[in-house]
Each structure stands twice: as structure tokens, then as C-alpha cells.
């Protein structure tokens, strides 16, 4: 099982979209600067805005790429408001 997740940093006023197999561990890594030169190492206040679960690993990677290609805070907000968008992404990349 894999996840797609969206984080938000108030300090940076920015979102981060990622995918992983172990969400709890990955969130810990983001907030503790495990990867020193990564984008998320610029802040320590990342909070989980949204998670999409029960995905195959390749499916999760494809959904992540789709959301990143949108380059839109509005799209991210719409995913939170309209759960049917999540289902459409899951189906599209199944």
C-alpha cells in the first residue's frame, strides 16, 4: 500500500506533494530535516493537509505527478473539498 500526501508550511506559505509507502515515517523525515538539501528542509512546521491512501506504489507516483503538474493551490483546495476528485484520480491511474 502507498500514499499520496499534501503538506503545508505556514512559514513558507507553501504546499509539498509527495508519495511514499510509510507515511508516518516520511512525515517525521520532512519535519526533522533528514534530507538536508531538500525543499522541505527549509521549514520545520509541515502539517498534513491531505492523504490519499490504499494505492499501489506506481499508482501513487502517477497521482502525485498529476497533482504536481497542475501547479495550482486552487486544485489542492478543490481536492480537499470534493472527494470525488480523489476517486477520479485513483481510477484514472489504476
C-alpha positions in Angstrom: 0.0 0.0 0.0 1.2 3.5 -0.8 0.1 7.1 -0.1 0.0 10.4 -1.8 0.2 13.3 0.7 0.0 17.0 0.6 1.8 19.0 3.3 1.6 22.7 4.1 4.1 25.0 5.8 2.8 28.2 7.2 6.4 29.5 7.5 6.9 29.1 3.7 3.2 29.5 2.8 3.8 26.6 0.5 2.5 23.1 -0.3 4.5 20.0 -0.8 3.1 17.0 -2.7 4.8 13.6 -2.2 4.2 9.8 -2.3 5.5 7.0 -0.1 4.9 3.6 1.4 5.3 4.6 5.1 3.5 7.9 5.7 4.3 8.3 9.4 8.0 7.8 8.8 8.0 10.1 5.8 6.3 12.9 7.8 8.9 12.6 10.5 11.7 12.9 7.9 10.2 16.0 6.4 9.9 17.8 9.8 13.3 16.8 11.1 15.4 17.7 8.0 16.5 14.2 7.3 17.4 15.3 3.7 19.4 18.4 4.2 19.2 19.9 0.7 15.5 19.0 0.0 12.8 21.6 -0.4 11.1 20.6 2.8 14.2 21.1 4.9 13.6 24.9 4.6 10.8 24.6 7.2 10.1 22.6 10.3 6.3 23.2 10.5 4.9 20.9 7.8 1.4 19.7 8.6 -0.5 17.0 6.7 -3.4 18.6 4.8 -4.5 15.6 2.8 -3.6 11.9 2.3 -4.8 9.6 -0.4 -4.4 6.0 0.7 -4.9 2.4 -0.5 -2.9 3.0 -3.7 -0.4 0.8 -5.5 3.1 2.3 -5.5 3.1 3.2 -9.2 -0.5 4.5 -9.0 0.6 6.7 -6.1 3.5 8.1 -8.1 1.3 8.8 -11.1 -1.3 10.6 -8.9 1.5 12.6 -7.3 2.8 13.7 -10.7 -0.7 14.7 -11.9 -1.2 16.9 -8.9 2.2 18.5 -9.3 1.6 19.1 -13.0 -1.5 21.1 -12.0 0.7 23.7 -10.2 -2.3 25.1 -8.5 -3.2 25.9 -4.9 -6.9 26.0 -6.1 -6.6 22.5 -7.4 -5.2 21.4 -4.0 -8.1 23.1 -2.2 -10.6 21.5 -4.5 -9.2 18.1 -3.8 -9.9 18.7 -0.1 -13.4 20.0 -0.7 -14.5 17.5 -3.4 -13.6 13.9 -2.6 -14.9 12.7 -5.9 -11.7 14.3 -7.5 -9.6 11.9 -5.5 -11.7 9.0 -6.8 -11.3 10.2 -10.4 -7.5 10.3 -9.9 -7.5 6.9 -8.4 -9.5 5.5 -11.3 -7.5 7.3 -13.9 -4.2 5.9 -12.7 -5.4 2.4 -11.6 
